[in-house]
Amino acid sequence: MVLATRSNSRTQQAFTLVEMLVVIAILAILASLLLPALARAKDKGRQAFCQNSLRQVGLAFQLYHGDYDDQFPAPGSKQRYGPQPEDWIWWQYGRGVSNSSIAKFVSGFNPKLFTCPSDREAQDLQAQGSITNEPYRYSYALTSYDLQGEQNLGMSTIITQDRKIYPFRARSVIRPSAKLMLVEEDRATIDDPRWVPHGRVPNLVSPRHAKKGNVVFADGHLEIVTQDFGLNPTNSQPAL
C-alpha cells in the first residue's frame, strides 16, 4: 500500500504533454509582448544618445562663434567648395576627424559624437577603408545655402576652391530659435556634412526616430521634427 501511494503521488506531480505545451505557449505570448517593449526601450536609449551628441556639437558651435568673430565654420562640401581646413567636420577617409574645426571645442572629444547609434549604415562605412566616391560616414549636417551672386545666404562660411572666403556670422540669423542649424540627415540624401534643403533634390531630415529626426536650432536648443518641417524654407533660411 505504501509503494502504491508513492507511485500515485509521483504521477500526480508530473507535467503532462498538454500542460507543458500550454506553458510553452504562455511563455511565447509573454515574449511576444515583452520583446517589442524592450526594442522600443533600446530605440529610446539610442535616440537619447543621439540628442545628447547633437547638443554637444551645437554647444561647440556657440564656442566656435566666440573664438572666430561670430563666424560659422565651412560646411565640409563634398565637391563644390571643399575640402577646406575650416570645415566643421573633417570627414574624408584618412583626413583625421579629430582635427575637425569643431572638435577642439568639445571636451574629451570622441569621433562617435558625430554618429547616431541608430545609423547602422554610417557605422558600417566607418569600419571600412577607402571607398570609391567617398561616402559620408557620419549622421549630422550643417545648414548651408549656396551663394547668391556674391552674397552668402548662410549658415556656413563658404570658401571656394580658389580660397575666396564668404563669411557668415551668427548674428545674421533672423529668429535663431526658429532656424535649423544642425540636422540628423536622412541616409537617402546625405552625401556630405552640408545640409541643403532646397533645389532639385533637397536634403531631408532623417525619419529614423519614429518618423522624425533630431535637429539643433541656431540658438542651441534641440527638437525632434518631421521631414516636412525641414522642407519649409522659413525653418532653415537664415535671412527669412
C-alpha positions, 0 to 999 in steps of 0.5 A: 500500500505504501509503494502504491501511494508513492507511485500515485503521488509521483504521477500526480506531480508530473507535467503532462504533454498538454500542460507543458505545451500550454506553458510553452505557449504562455511563455511565447505570448509573454515574449511576444509582448515583452520583446517589442517593449524592450526594442522600443526601450533600446530605440529610446536609449539610442535616440537619447544618445543621439540628442545628447551628441547633437547638443554637444556639437551645437554647444561647440558651435556657440564656442566656435562663434566666440573664438572666430568673430561670430563666424560659422565654420565651412560646411565640409562640401563634398565637391563644390567648395571643399575640402577646406581646413575650416570645415566643421567636420573633417570627414574624408577617409584618412583626413583625421576627424579629430582635427575637425574645426569643431572638435577642439571645442568639445571636451574629451572629444570622441569621433562617435559624437558625430554618429547616431547609434541608430545609423547602422549604415554610417557605422558600417562605412566607418569600419571600412577603408577607402571607398570609391566616391567617398561616402559620408560616414557620419549622421549630422549636417550643417545648414548651408545655402549656396551663394547668391551672386556674391552674397552668402545666404548662410549658415556656413562660411563658404570658401571656394576652391580658389580660397575666396572666403564668404563669411557668415556670422551668427548674428545674421540669423533672423529668429535663431530659435526658429532656424535649423542649424544642425540636422540628423540627415536622412541616409537617402540624401546625405552625401556630405556634412552640408545640409541643403534643403532646397533645389532639385533634390533637397536634403531631408531630415532623417525619419529614423526616430519614429518618423522624425529626426533630431535637429539643433536650432541656431540658438542651441536648443534641440527638437525632434521634427518631421521631414516636412518641417525641414522642407519649409524654407522659413525653418532653415533660411537664415535671412527669412 
